[in-house]
Amino acid sequence: MQSKFFIKSTQIAKTIMEMKVSHGNTVLDATMGNGHDTAFLADLVGDEGIVFSFDIQDIALENTKNKLNELGLLNRVKLIKDSHENIDDYINDKVDLAIFNLGYLPSGNHSIITKPDSTLKAIKKVLELLSKHGILLVVVYYGHQGGNEEKKCVEDFLKSLDQREFNTLKFDFINQKNNPPVLIGVEKKG
Ligand SMILES: C[S@@+](CC[C@H](N)C(=O)[O-])C[C@H]1O[C@@H](n2cnc3c(N)ncnc32)[C@H](O)[C@@H]1O
């Protein structure tokens, strides 16, 4: 038997991206990987919008560039090979939505993972850059070594945000085995 609505965190994240992002928006994919979210966002922002997309691995930039080229979406994406903790070196505008997928690139080198320190630095900078009613989505994969530590760091920080400024919500499949990814969403209040 299959679920119809509560399928997986990545699907819920997509639904939120569709609800929030419109033509002309400025958005951020902080963990480009193979470019699934980057391409999805590039479609949503249209010709006048822009997607900033970060990764530290050449293979991520190469795969994503190829995917965007095939889809005819490369013109609205800035592919940046740098750690997301440096986003403020590249983005001056307010950001309408940002997404992180924490963990490793499934088809790549599993020892190259997001790390608590740089992830937290990046998340703090993103919260500064978010526009009013801007949304941060963090999909936390944590089944790998070090994953639990990163999950705790991120959750502890996002739990501590002042509720007068932010609303934070967690989607967690609490009856599933094998550590399915958790989705945390933050909205900056207006
Ligand atoms: C779970 S994968 C992302 C999957 C991606 N959303 C997709 O659509 O394929 C995590 C990615 O984060 C990248 N990464 C790790 N540390 C990073 C950092 N400090 N800054 C930016 N990207 C990083 C990895 O290289 C990896 O490609």
Ligand as a Chemical Component Dictionary entry (heavy atoms), coordinates in Angstrom:
data_LIG
# 
_chem_comp.id                   LIG 
_chem_comp.type                 NON-POLYMER 
_chem_comp.pdbx_formal_charge   0 
_chem_comp.three_letter_code    LIG 
# 
loop_
_chem_comp_atom.comp_id 
_chem_comp_atom.atom_id 
_chem_comp_atom.alt_atom_id 
_chem_comp_atom.type_symbol 
_chem_comp_atom.charge 
_chem_comp_atom.model_Cartn_x 
_chem_comp_atom.model_Cartn_y 
_chem_comp_atom.model_Cartn_z 
_chem_comp_atom.pdbx_ordinal 
LIG C1  C1  C 0  22.350 15.373 0.088  1  
LIG S1  S1  S 1  23.400 16.074 -1.137 2  
LIG C2  C2  C 0  22.367 17.235 -1.965 3  
LIG C3  C3  C 0  21.432 16.628 -2.962 4  
LIG C4  C4  C 0  20.849 17.656 -3.909 5  
LIG N1  N1  N 0  19.849 18.498 -3.304 6  
LIG C5  C5  C 0  20.302 17.031 -5.203 7  
LIG O1  O1  O 0  19.296 17.499 -5.689 8  
LIG O2  O2  O -1 20.943 16.113 -5.710 9  
LIG C6  C6  C 0  24.447 17.131 -0.185 10 
LIG C7  C7  C 0  25.400 17.971 -1.022 11 
LIG O3  O3  O 0  25.972 18.946 -0.155 12 
LIG C8  C8  C 0  27.277 19.211 -0.618 13 
LIG N2  N2  N 0  28.039 19.905 0.424  14 
LIG C9  C9  C 0  28.710 19.365 1.468  15 
LIG N3  N3  N 0  29.270 20.340 2.216  16 
LIG C10 C10 C 0  28.937 21.518 1.606  17 
LIG C11 C11 C 0  29.238 22.883 1.896  18 
LIG N4  N4  N 0  29.970 23.224 2.970  19 
LIG N5  N5  N 0  28.741 23.826 1.065  20 
LIG C12 C12 C 0  27.985 23.492 -0.023 21 
LIG N6  N6  N 0  27.687 22.215 -0.339 22 
LIG C13 C13 C 0  28.158 21.246 0.468  23 
LIG C14 C14 C 0  27.796 17.841 -1.002 24 
LIG O4  O4  O 0  28.895 17.957 -1.875 25 
LIG C15 C15 C 0  26.573 17.196 -1.632 26 
LIG O5  O5  O 0  26.577 17.347 -3.019 27 
# 
loop_
_chem_comp_bond.comp_id 
_chem_comp_bond.atom_id_1 
_chem_comp_bond.atom_id_2 
_chem_comp_bond.value_order 
_chem_comp_bond.pdbx_ordinal 
LIG C1  S1  SING 1  
LIG S1  C2  SING 2  
LIG S1  C6  SING 3  
LIG C2  C3  SING 4  
LIG C3  C4  SING 5  
LIG C4  N1  SING 6  
LIG C4  C5  SING 7  
LIG C5  O1  DOUB 8  
LIG C5  O2  SING 9  
LIG C6  C7  SING 10 
LIG C7  O3  SING 11 
LIG C7  C15 SING 12 
LIG O3  C8  SING 13 
LIG C8  N2  SING 14 
LIG C8  C14 SING 15 
LIG N2  C9  SING 16 
LIG N2  C13 SING 17 
LIG C9  N3  DOUB 18 
LIG N3  C10 SING 19 
LIG C10 C11 SING 20 
LIG C10 C13 DOUB 21 
LIG C11 N4  SING 22 
LIG C11 N5  DOUB 23 
LIG N5  C12 SING 24 
LIG C12 N6  DOUB 25 
LIG N6  C13 SING 26 
LIG C14 O4  SING 27 
LIG C14 C15 SING 28 
LIG C15 O5  SING 29 
# 
